């Protein structure tokens, strides 16, 4: 088991300097774009931050997962496909688990982190200004 984790760690680190390293910047940027867009929409509609609500409110979890997948699912699939291509070129073998780990790190993780942060920041800036009634 230790050998497997050693191999996974070594191969994940090798992706930073290997071919197709552009995706290590491009895919988190794509996930960030969708997270910002969704976070701004959440702030405008007054929704709670995404990840916190998903963790703390089981009633809304299913709907939030569908919404998140709709936003970042294509980036996740693209990350898997590009990692499989990388593995074929560099390793001449496909490790599905590693492809899923890389896709999660490059697509899902930035999305989860940024969507809630954007919602919080935007909610403070978009906060409705109280309207004074004429006397």
Secondary structure, 3 states (H helix, E strand, C coil): CHHHHHHHHHHHHHCCCCCCCCHHHHHHHHHHHHHHHHHHHHHHHCCCCHHHHHHHCHHHHHHHHHHHHHHHHHHHHHHHHHHHHHHHHHCCCCCHHHHHHHHHHHHHHHHHHHHHHHHHHHHHHCCCCCCCCCC
